[in-house]
Protein backbone atom coordinates (compact mmCIF):
# COMPACT_ATOMS: atom_id res chain seq x y z
CA UNK A 1 0.00 0.00 0.00
CA UNK A 2 1.32 3.45 -0.91
CA UNK A 3 2.36 5.85 1.85
CA UNK A 4 -0.33 8.41 0.95
CA UNK A 5 -3.07 5.84 1.56
CA UNK A 6 -1.50 4.68 4.82
CA UNK A 7 -1.36 8.32 5.97
CA UNK A 8 -4.99 8.87 4.91
CA UNK A 9 -6.17 5.75 6.72
CA UNK A 10 -4.15 6.31 9.91
CA UNK A 11 -4.99 10.01 10.25
CA UNK A 12 -8.65 9.47 9.40
CA UNK A 13 -9.11 6.69 11.94
CA UNK A 14 -7.28 8.65 14.65
CA UNK A 15 -9.11 11.95 14.06
CA UNK A 16 -12.54 10.38 13.54
CA UNK A 17 -12.30 8.25 16.67
CA UNK A 18 -11.03 11.18 18.77
CA UNK A 19 -13.66 13.52 17.30
CA UNK A 20 -16.62 11.20 17.77
CA UNK A 21 -15.56 9.91 21.19
CA UNK A 22 -15.14 13.44 22.55
CA UNK A 23 -18.49 14.55 21.12
CA UNK A 24 -20.33 11.54 22.55
CA UNK A 25 -18.60 12.07 25.90
CA UNK A 26 -19.61 15.74 26.02
CA UNK A 27 -23.17 14.88 24.98
CA UNK A 28 -23.49 12.16 27.64
CA UNK A 29 -21.80 13.96 30.56
CA UNK A 30 -22.86 17.59 30.15
CA UNK A 31 -26.08 19.49 29.61
CA UNK A 32 -26.35 21.88 26.71
CA UNK A 33 -24.65 25.22 27.58
CA UNK A 34 -22.87 23.77 30.65
CA UNK A 35 -19.32 25.08 30.92
CA UNK A 36 -16.20 23.94 32.75
CA UNK A 37 -13.34 26.40 33.19
CA UNK A 38 -10.04 24.79 32.23
CA UNK A 39 -7.82 27.89 32.18
CA UNK A 40 -9.37 30.93 33.84
CA UNK A 41 -9.92 33.78 31.40
CA UNK A 42 -8.77 31.71 28.41
CA UNK A 43 -10.25 28.23 27.84
CA UNK A 44 -13.47 26.43 28.74
CA UNK A 45 -15.14 23.18 27.83
CA UNK A 46 -18.63 24.39 26.92
CA UNK A 47 -21.29 22.16 25.40
CA UNK A 48 -22.87 23.89 22.40
CA UNK A 49 -24.62 22.80 19.23
CA UNK A 50 -24.08 24.56 15.93
CA UNK A 51 -26.67 24.26 13.16
CA UNK A 52 -24.62 26.49 10.85
CA UNK A 53 -21.10 26.62 9.54
CA UNK A 54 -18.15 28.41 11.14
CA UNK A 55 -19.32 31.25 13.38
CA UNK A 56 -22.91 29.98 13.05
CA UNK A 57 -23.16 31.18 9.44
CA UNK A 58 -26.46 30.10 7.82
CA UNK A 59 -27.70 28.58 11.10
CA UNK A 60 -31.23 29.88 10.53
CA UNK A 61 -31.54 29.06 6.84
CA UNK A 62 -34.21 26.51 6.00
CA UNK A 63 -31.97 24.89 3.36
CA UNK A 64 -28.84 24.75 5.56
CA UNK A 65 -28.83 21.01 6.33
CA UNK A 66 -29.07 19.75 2.71
CA UNK A 67 -26.54 22.40 1.69
CA UNK A 68 -24.00 21.41 4.38
CA UNK A 69 -24.51 17.70 3.71
CA UNK A 70 -23.90 18.26 0.00
CA UNK A 71 -20.86 20.50 0.49
CA UNK A 72 -19.31 18.08 3.00
CA UNK A 73 -19.93 15.05 0.80
CA UNK A 74 -18.46 16.82 -2.24
CA UNK A 75 -15.41 17.93 -0.21
CA UNK A 76 -14.82 14.36 0.99
CA UNK A 77 -14.97 12.98 -2.57
CA UNK A 78 -12.78 15.76 -4.02
CA UNK A 79 -10.15 15.22 -1.32
CA UNK A 80 -10.07 11.48 -2.04
CA UNK A 81 -9.52 12.22 -5.74
CA UNK A 82 -6.76 14.74 -4.98
CA UNK A 83 -5.02 12.30 -2.61
CA UNK A 84 -5.13 9.60 -5.29
CA UNK A 85 -3.27 11.97 -7.64
CA UNK A 86 -0.51 12.93 -5.19
CA UNK A 87 3.04 11.86 -5.95
CA UNK A 88 4.67 9.41 -3.54
CA UNK A 89 6.97 12.13 -2.18
CA UNK A 90 4.08 14.47 -1.24
CA UNK A 91 3.66 13.12 2.28
CA UNK A 92 2.97 16.52 3.90
CA UNK A 93 0.23 17.16 1.36
CA UNK A 94 -1.18 13.70 2.11
CA UNK A 95 -1.14 14.49 5.83
CA UNK A 96 -2.76 17.90 5.28
CA UNK A 97 -5.51 16.55 3.07
CA UNK A 98 -6.08 13.64 5.46
CA UNK A 99 -6.66 16.08 8.33
CA UNK A 100 -9.11 18.12 6.23
CA UNK A 101 -10.82 14.93 5.02
CA UNK A 102 -11.27 13.47 8.49
CA UNK A 103 -12.46 16.80 9.92
CA UNK A 104 -15.04 17.19 7.16
CA UNK A 105 -16.15 13.60 7.65
CA UNK A 106 -16.40 14.04 11.44
CA UNK A 107 -18.70 17.04 11.10
CA UNK A 108 -20.63 15.30 8.31
CA UNK A 109 -21.32 12.41 10.68
CA UNK A 110 -22.76 14.88 13.22
CA UNK A 111 -24.96 16.56 10.62
CA UNK A 112 -26.32 13.19 9.42
CA UNK A 113 -26.78 11.89 12.97
CA UNK A 114 -28.01 15.05 14.72
CA UNK A 115 -28.74 17.66 12.06
CA UNK A 116 -26.12 19.88 13.72
CA UNK A 117 -22.55 19.77 15.03
CA UNK A 118 -21.46 19.38 18.65
CA UNK A 119 -18.90 22.01 19.65
CA UNK A 120 -17.19 22.22 23.02
CA UNK A 121 -13.73 23.79 22.81
CA UNK A 122 -14.22 27.43 23.79
CA UNK A 123 -11.23 29.75 23.63
CA UNK A 124 -11.50 33.33 24.81
CA UNK A 125 -9.54 36.22 26.21
CA UNK A 126 -11.64 37.15 29.21
CA UNK A 127 -14.87 38.54 27.62
CA UNK A 128 -13.65 38.27 24.01
CA UNK A 129 -14.78 34.87 22.72
CA UNK A 130 -13.78 32.89 19.65
CA UNK A 131 -16.62 30.67 18.39
CA UNK A 132 -16.66 27.22 19.96
CA UNK A 133 -15.18 24.40 17.91
CA UNK A 134 -14.39 20.67 18.13
CA UNK A 135 -11.71 18.12 17.19
CA UNK A 136 -12.93 17.93 13.57
CA UNK A 137 -12.72 21.72 13.19
CA UNK A 138 -9.22 21.65 14.68
CA UNK A 139 -8.13 18.97 12.20
CA UNK A 140 -9.47 21.03 9.30
CA UNK A 141 -7.66 24.18 10.47
CA UNK A 142 -4.35 22.39 11.04
CA UNK A 143 -4.70 20.64 7.68
CA UNK A 144 -5.36 23.90 5.81
CA UNK A 145 -2.42 25.58 7.58
CA UNK A 146 -0.04 22.72 6.72
CA UNK A 147 -1.29 22.59 3.14
CA UNK A 148 -0.71 26.34 2.69
CA UNK A 149 2.85 26.02 4.02
CA UNK A 150 3.49 23.00 1.78
CA UNK A 151 2.20 24.88 -1.26
CA UNK A 152 4.53 27.81 -0.58
CA UNK A 153 7.49 25.49 -0.05
CA UNK A 154 6.65 23.50 -3.20
CA UNK A 155 6.55 26.74 -5.23
CA UNK A 156 9.97 27.73 -3.85
CA UNK A 157 11.40 24.29 -4.69
CA UNK A 158 10.10 24.55 -8.25
CA UNK A 159 11.59 28.04 -8.67
CA UNK A 160 14.92 26.85 -7.28
CA UNK A 161 14.98 23.94 -9.76
CA UNK A 162 14.23 26.26 -12.68
CA UNK A 163 16.96 28.70 -11.61
CA UNK A 164 19.38 26.16 -10.42
N, C-alpha and C positions, 0 to 999 in steps of 0.2 A: 504494500500500500504506500502511495506517495506521501511525503511529509505534509503537504498542504491538507490532505484529507485526515491525517492523524491529528494535526493541529485543530482542524475544524471539529472533529469528533470530540477530542479531549476538552477543548475550551467550551464547546456547547453543552456537554454533559455537566461539567463543573459549574458553569454559570447558571444553567437551567435548574439544576438541583438546588444550588444555593439560593437562587431567586425564589423558586416556588416554596422551598422549605421555610424561608424567612417570612414570606407572605402568609402562609398557612399558620405559622407560629403566631404572628401578630394578630391575625384574624381570630384565632382560638383563645389567646390569652389577654387580649385587650378589648375594650369597648371603643367604638368609633369616637374619635376626637380625644381619647385618653392620651396623656403625654407623660413621658419619663425623662427627666433631665439627666443627661449623661455628662455634659460639660457646661456648667453654669454660664449663661450668656452667650453660648456658642452652638451647642448641639443637643437635640432632643430626639427621642424615639416617639413619634406621634402618629397614631393610626388615623389615616385619612383615605378617602376614596376619590379617585379622579375620573370623571366621565369624559373629560376632554383630552387634549394633547398636552404638551409642555405648557406650564403656566395656566392650565385649565382652558386653553384655547378651544373654542367650539363646544364647550361642555353643555351648552343649552340648545344646540342645534338638533332638530328632529332627525336629521340624516347622519348624525355623527357616528353612530355605531357601524352601520354598513360601510361608511367611508373609511373609518380607521381599520376595520377588518380587511377591506380591500387593499388599502395602502400597505398595511403590515404584510399581507400575503404576497403582494407584488414585490416588496422589498426582500423578503425571504427568498423568493425564487430568483430575483436578479442577483442577489449576493451569491447564491449557489452557482449560478452561471459564471459570474466573475471569478469565483474561486477556482472553478474547473479550468479556466483559461490562464491562471497564474503560472509563471515559470517555476521550476523547482527551487530556484534560489530566492524566491520572493516570500521568505518565511515571515517577515514582519508584516507584510501585506496580508498574508494568510491569517496571522494572529489578529490583526486589526479587523478584518472582515468577519472573522469568527466571533469576535466580541460583539460587533454590531448585529450579526445574525442572531446570536443567542439572546441578546437584549430584546431585539424585535420579536423574537419567538416567545420570550417570557411574558412580555406585555400582551402579545396576541393571545396567549393562553388565558390570561386574566379576562380579556375582553370577550372571548368565547364563553368562558366559564361564568363570569359575573356581570358582563356588560360594562365593566369599568375596571380600572387598575388600582391595586392596593399600593399606597405610598406610605412610607414611615420614617424615612431618614430626613430630618428637618434641621438644616443648618441656618444659623442666624448670627447676627452681631447685635446682641441685646434686642432692641425692638425692630431691627431691620432684617426681615426674613427672606430667604431664598425659597422658592416653591419646594414642597416636599418631593422626594424621589424615592427610588428603590434600587435593588441590585441590578435589575435589567437596565434601568436608565443609566446607572453608573457604568455598566459594561459598554453601552452605546457611546457614551461620552469619551471614555478611555479609548475605545476603538477608533472613533473619529479623530481624536487627537493624535494617536499613533499613525493613523493612515495619512494625515496631513504632513506630519514630520517625514514619513517615508517617501511621500511624493516629492517633497522639497529635496530630500537627499538623493533620490533617484534622478531628478532633473540635474542636480549638480554633477552626479556621476556621468551622466550622458554628455554634458557640456565638457567635462574634463577629458573624456574619451575623444570627442571631436577635436579638441584643441591640443591633445596630447600626443 
